[in-house]
Amino acid sequence: MSKEQSALEARARRVAEKNGYMAVKSTKRTLSVDNGGGFLLYELATNRVEAGERYDMSAEQIIEFFEGI
């Protein structure tokens, strides 16, 4: 993973945290129907999955999700 990609993922996590959410990246090595290898976004107050139920969100999508708020 490049430094640019690591920085983008860290930024996505920070943006989510500032808004009361947690962005979690999949740690599984093998991809499946239920694991796209990306991020899952859930709300910390309710533990409700907000987006990326199948770990299918990219860091860019996490950031864009909060730009509208």
Rosetta blueprint (number, residue, H / E / L):
1 M L
2 S L
3 K H
4 E H
5 Q H
6 S H
7 A H
8 L H
9 E H
10 A H
11 R H
12 A H
13 R H
14 R H
15 V H
16 A H
17 E H
18 K H
19 N L
20 G L
21 Y E
22 M E
23 A E
24 V E
25 K E
26 S L
27 T L
28 K L
29 R L
30 T L
31 L L
32 S E
33 V L
34 D L
35 N E
36 G L
37 G L
38 G L
39 F E
40 L E
41 L E
42 Y E
43 E E
44 L L
45 A L
46 T L
47 N L
48 R E
49 V E
50 E E
51 A E
52 G L
53 E L
54 R L
55 Y L
56 D L
57 M E
58 S L
59 A H
60 E H
61 Q H
62 I H
63 I H
64 E H
65 F H
66 F H
67 E H
68 G L
69 I L
